[in-house]
Amino acid sequence: MNNVYYHRAIENQVMQFPQKIKLILGARQTGKTTLLKYLLEKQSASTVHMINFQDRRVRRRYEKDDSLLLREIDAENHIHTILIDEIQKVPRLFDDLHYIFDQHRNKYQIWVTGSSARQLKRKSSNLLPGRVHHIKLSPVLIAEQRDAFFLPLNMPEKNKFPVRNLKDYLLYGNLPGLYAEEKSSWISTLEAYAELYIENEVRQENIVNDMGAFLRFLKLAALESGKLTNISKLAKSVGVAANTIRNFYQILEDTYVGIRILPFGKSKKRITASPRFLIFDIGLRHMLAELAINDTLLKLDAGSLFEQWIMLELYYRCKLYGNGYSISTWRTKSGAEVDVILETPEEIIPIEIKYTENPTPSEARHIETFIDLHQDMSKRGYIICRAPFKQKLTNRVIALPWSVF
């Protein structure tokens, strides 16, 4: 076991805006609790009031007693920080946090974590508008492990997550817990994650009426990860109405296991309106799709896995950069397609993702088409691939190795 703490790019965001309540959201096992414990290390334990709702005994105490948190805080004058882990388990505590925040402005740092926006929306009408700074935690990004070309992250030089080889990224994904384990246990950890997600986030919380239909959907959604969504086709395969499939997709998004990538909204040409949907971690995707994690998986589907992995990385980098940064997809009715359109406040960059080691100028043609159509917004494009070095494919398109993008 490796007990080293590896730094996360989100640390600076968590420490900013001390006058706000920090709501740290993300799927299970993305390191929310580990991050906060690290940030609290310099504080005396006696100044931190920490509540972990993963412990059902703790959860029941607060469920039974509406005013327990307020009485505990009032009794301890030396408390400076309040930390509530997995608040979606007892979301009515938002009302108490609202009261504490307004009555004792600037007295407490309040940090809250959650792994289900759906439960928060369903069970609490008070999500503290204007008082909360929302932060989303991702799996480990390779931009947290080494320098990056697109949207680089300001990381400390010491204690970065170790860089892996491409094969491991595409087969096992990037959940931070794997970095503390021997490789021989990675598959077991991913299996346990998939089971816990289904059991704790879906079954126990009663967020679907037909568990059998949801499980059939979950496998198909994972198999279709990265592709354009076809609601009617999935509905027919699962045996439910199209609106049920839309609700199932929303459940995946609300529990941070699914990501929707929308079509490019500023296109100068008519494009396909269907979004793409991705499972948030490539290793978990394989488990939910009930695929064996081995070399055969790469032989059969390396191109698609590489594309999904790059898209997830760029999506989460945009989330860290904030407003004005996003990715979308672009596919015209005539068949021209660019995998990722990276939007920044300064420019729009078309990016193709190719598993090839030997990119050619002809593979830049759709990027060139996009730039021609959007010359007021876009001046350059890139192909992310497995070439060992950068290459200039055309005057406007560069091939970038995956190890530097």
N, C-alpha and C positions, 0 to 999 in steps of 0.2 A: 504494500500500500504506500502511496505517495501523499504525504500530508502537507506539501508545500502549497502556499496560497499563490495562485496565478492571477495577475492583474487583469481587470476587465476595463474596456474602453468607457463603460458607462459610469465609472466611479466618480468622475468630475461632475456629471449631471446630478448624481445622487446628493453630492455635497453642496450644490448650488441652491439658491433660493431658500435660505433658512427660514424665511417667513411663510413658506408654504408647507402643507402636508405632502409628503412624498408617497405616491401610490406606485409601487413597483410591480408591474404586471409581466406575465410570461408563463409559458408552459412549465409543467413540473420538471424538476431536475435541470433547469437552466442556470441554477446557482444563485437564486434570489437570497435565500437564508445565509448561504456561505458569504456572499458579498456583504450583507449587512453586519454579520458577526465580525468580519475583518475590519469594517469601518468603525465598529464600536470597540475595538480592542483597546484603544487608548483611554477609553472611559472606564471609570470604576464601575464594577458590577452593581454597586449599591445605587448608582444614579440612573440605571436603565430598568425600566419596567417592561419586561418582555413576555408576550403571551403567544403561545404556539397552538393554534387550533388544529394542527395535525393530531394532537393528543386528544382523544375523544373525552377523557375525563375532564380535561381543562375546558373543552368546548361545552360540556354539559353544565359546568358551574356557571358559566356566563349566560347560557340559554335559560337557566332556571331563575337567575337573579338579574333583573333589568338594570339595577343601579350599582352593580358590583364594581365595575371599572371606575365609576366616579368616586365611590367611597375609597377605593384603593389609592387613587391619585391624591385625593384630599388628605389622606392620612400620612403621606410621605413627602415632606417638604424638600428633601434632597434629590428627588427625581428630576432629571433634566431631559430624558429621552423616553419616548413611548414607542415600542415596536410591537406590531401585531402581525403575526405570520398567518397567511391563508385566511384573510378576513372574509372571503366569500362563504365560509362555514357559518359565521354569525354576522351577517351583513348589517343588522340593525345597530351594531356598535358604531357605525358611521354617525348616527345621531349623537352618541356620547362624544365622539371626536369633534363633531361640529361644536358642541357646547364647550368642551375643553379649549378648543382653538379660539373661540370668540371671547371666552371669559378670561383666558390667560394668554393673550396675544404676545408672542415672542418668548414666552417662558419655556416652552417645550419644543424639542425636535420630535416630530411625529412621522414615523416611517411605517408604511403598511404594505404588505405583499398580497398578491392574489393570483390565482391561476384560472379563474373563470369569470369573465366579464358577464356571461349570461346569468350566473347566480346573483351577481351584484345587481344587475338590472331587474331581475325578477323579484328579489327579496328586499331591496332597499330603494326607496324613492329619493334618498338623500345621498348623492355622490359628491357632495361638497363643491358645488360649482363656484369657481373663482378662488377657492382655497387650496386646490390640489394641483400638484405638478405631476403629470402622468409620465412614467418612464417604462419603456418596454425592454425586457432582457431577452437576448437571443441565445442560441447555441454559440459555441466558440467560433469566432470569425478568424479567417487566416490573416486579415488585416490587424488582428490583435497579436499575431504571432511574428509578423515580419512587416517590413515596409510595403506599402501598396501604391500603385499608380493611380487608380481611381479612388477618390475620397479617402485619403490616408487618415489614420487615426493616431492621435498623440498618445503614445504608450510609453511607460517607463522602460528603461533599458534592461532592468533586472526582472526576473521572475515572470517572463512571458510564457504562455502555453507553448510546449515544445512543438516544433514543426513536424508534420508527418509526411509520408509519401502519398501520392495521388490515389493510389489503389486503396489505401486505408480510408481516406476521406470519402471515396465513392462507395465503399462497402459498409463502413461502420458509422459514418456521419461524425458529428462534432458535439455531442452532448458533453458538457464539462466533466461529468463524473467518470467518464471513460479514462480521462487523463490521470486519475488516481488509482487505476487498476492495471493489473497485468492483462495483456492482450487476450489471453486464454479465457477471460471472463466477460469479454465485451458482448458476445452474443447473448449470454445469460442475462446480462444487465438490460439489453435492449428488449429481450422477451419479457422481463419483469416490468419494464416501463410500459409496454403495450398492454399488459394485463392490468396494471394499476390504473392506467388511463381509463380503460373500459369500465373497470370496477368502481373506482373512486369518483371519477369526474362525470360518468354517464349513468351507470346503473344505480349507485347509491343516491345520487342527486335527483333521480326520477325526471330527467329532462327529455326522455323520449317515451312515447306510449308503446311502441312496438320495437322491443330490443332486438328481436330477430331480424327485422327489416333493416335496422340501423347497422347491425354487424355485417349484413350482406353489402350494404352501401359502403361501409368503411373499407372493406377489402377492395371493392371496385374503385372507389375514389383514390385509394393508394396506388393501385395499378395504373390509373389514368393520370396520376400526378404529373404535372408539367404540360399536359395536353390541353387543347381548347375544350372547355366543358360542354357536354351535350346532355342537357337535363332530361330531354324526352327519352333518349337512349338509355340512360341510367335508370329512369323511372320504370321503363319496360323491363329491364334486367332484374331490378330489385323487386318489382311487383307492387309498386305503390304509386300514388299520384305525383305529378311533377312538383306540386307545391311542397310535398313531403320531402322530396330530394332537396329543394331549396332550403328548407328548414334544417335538414341534416348538414348541409354545407355551412349554414350559419352557426350551428353547434360547434363545428370544427374551428371556425374562426373565433368564436367567443371563448373557446377553451385554449386558444393560441396554438392549436395543433395544425390548423390550416391557414393558408395565405392565398388571397385572391389578387391576381395581377390583371389589372384592367387594360383594355385597348387604349392606344394613344389617343388622347382627346383633342389634339390640335391638328389632326391629319388634314392635308390638302387634297386627299383622294379618299373615295369611299372605301372603308375597311370592314373586316369581319368584326362584329360586335361582341362575340363571345369572349369572356375572360379566360385566363388560365388559372388553375388552382393547384397549389403545391402543398405537400406535407412539409412541416417546418424543419424537419431534420431528415437527411437522406437515409440514415441507418434505421430510424423509426419507420420511415416509409416502407422499407423492405419487410419489416416485421408485420406491419398492419396489412400489407399485401400478401402475407404468408409465403414469402419467397425465401429460399435458402441462401444464406450469405456465404458465397464462395466465388471462386474464379469464374465459374460458368456464368454467373450473373453479369460479370463484366464482358465476357465474350458475346453474350446475347444482346446487351443493352447499354454498352458503355457510352455511346453518344448521347442518349437521352439522360442518363445519370449525370454525366458531365454538365450538360445543359442545366438541369435542375439545380445542381450544386452551385454553379456560378450565379444563377438567378437568385437563389436564396442569399448568397453572400452580398450581392449588390443591393438587394431589397433591405437587408438589415443595416448595411452601411448608410443607406439613405435615411433610415429611421433614426440613426444616431446623429446625422447631420441636421435633421429637423425640417421645418417648413421650407418649401421651395425645392426639395430634393425628392425624387420619386423614380420608379421604373414602371414602364408599361410595355405592351407588345404592339406590333404593327404587321398586319397582313391584309393586303388588298384583295378585292374581289377577283382580280386577274391573276393572283397567285404570287405576287411579290411579297416577301416576308423578311422581317428583321426580328431576331429573337428578343432583344431588349432595347428599349429607348430610354436612355438615362437622361433625366431632366434635372438641371441645376438652375439657379437664378441667372447664370451667365449664358448658358448654351444648352443645346440638346444634342446628345451624342448617340448615334445608332451603333449597336454592338451585336455582332454575330458570334455565336459560340459553336466551335467546331472541334471535334475530338482529334482531328488530324494532326500529324507531326509535320506535314508538308503543305501548308496553305498556298493557294495559287491566286493570281489576280482575278480569275473568273469567279471565285468564291466571294469577291467583294461587290459583285454586280448589284445585289439588292440594297446594299448600303449606299452605293452610288445613286441608285434610283431614289432612295429616301432623301439624300442630300439635295439632289436635283429638284425635288418637289418642295423642299423646305429650306431653301437657301437663305432665307431671312433669319432662320433660327439655328441652322446646322451647317457646320463647315468641315467637320472631320468625323471619321468613324474608325472602328476597330474590330478586329477579329481576335477573340480570345481562344487560344488553341494550345497544343502541346509542342509547338516548335521550341527548340532550345534557346533561340535568340529572337529579338525583335526583327521584323522585316517590313520594308516599305512595299506594299503590294500595288498601290496606285498613288497618285499625287495626294489623295485625300484619305487613304485607308492604310492603317498600320496593323500588322499581326503582332499580338502580344502573347508571350508565354504565360501559361496559367500561374506560374510561380512568381510573377511580378505584377499581375493585373491589379 
